[in-house]
């Protein structure tokens, strides 16, 4: 079988944190996502901070489509990303967004903004090996028709594993992941397992599924905001995940929540990020827009500000 042609290796160079990292940390006061007074653009949005921990040039905007209260069009969304300095993002969606996907792919390509990945949600009521939901089929088809290779971030509903013992869960998970891997590879794409809670969201179980698939191209996307129950275990989990780690989505982290918190306003993410940097990971870092019923532009800006604050404190 032909495997994806684009580079799947984890980047090793540390260069510049992109996009609005000179924003004031005052946007984080009170733990909320208040809009900063001004969002830097252009050259001002790209400070060169060579050599600082986590000074990566691979920031990815995530959770920016369904959560955006202005309900931006593809053109408006891409313009917003460019204002903040993002060069890539991962596309999340609901059924109502599927008709705009071909236009979004085209406009992103024309603007030089990369759609790096796409969310796929597997539900036992609609998805099985050999038969996917109409929405999942449409998303796969849109990228295949546009000849755009992406990484599919795979989440699986708990109902997919109901009534099964542990070994059967691993086998069933490996079967659907292998099936999706094969579909993605037809258009040059890959798959990565997305921790979204429950049994499938445990990195240990994801690693067992990947081992059962037996394919080094299958990775893991680790989300801080779905990892509150793993904070204390993170030092042990990280080195085990590292060979498979394709992206890490950051969040403020307090052990008791809330689930979504600006980067830099929690009590534990600083230590987790320090560990991430010390591990040698230099891959994509996701900047979250995951807040209901708000304009996600200031949410992204506040998270970028929090990351800058933490980068400064880690020197």
LINJONOR-V808223 format. One record per run of one state. SS is the DSSP state (hx for helix, st for strand, lp for the rest). FROM is the first residue (numbers start at 1). LEN is the number of residues. If there is no record, write none. Layout:
BEGIN
SS&FROM&LEN + SS&FROM&LEN
END
This chain:
BEGIN
lp&1&24 + hx&25&7 + lp&32&10 + hx&42&4 + lp&46&13 + st&59&4 + lp&63&5 + st&68&1 + lp&69&5 + hx&74&11 + lp&85&3 + st&88&4 + lp&92&3 + hx&95&17 + lp&112&2 + st&114&9 + lp&123&5 + st&128&1 + lp&129&2 + st&131&1 + lp&132&2 + hx&134&12 + lp&146&5 + st&151&6 + lp&157&1 + hx&158&4 + lp&162&4 + hx&166&20 + lp&186&4 + st&190&5 + lp&195&4 + hx&199&3 + lp&202&1 + hx&203&11 + lp&214&5 + st&219&5 + hx&224&3 + lp&227&1 + hx&228&3 + lp&231&3 + hx&234&11 + st&245&5 + lp&250&19 + hx&269&10 + lp&279&5 + st&284&5 + lp&289&5 + st&294&1 + lp&295&1 + hx&296&18 + lp&314&2
END
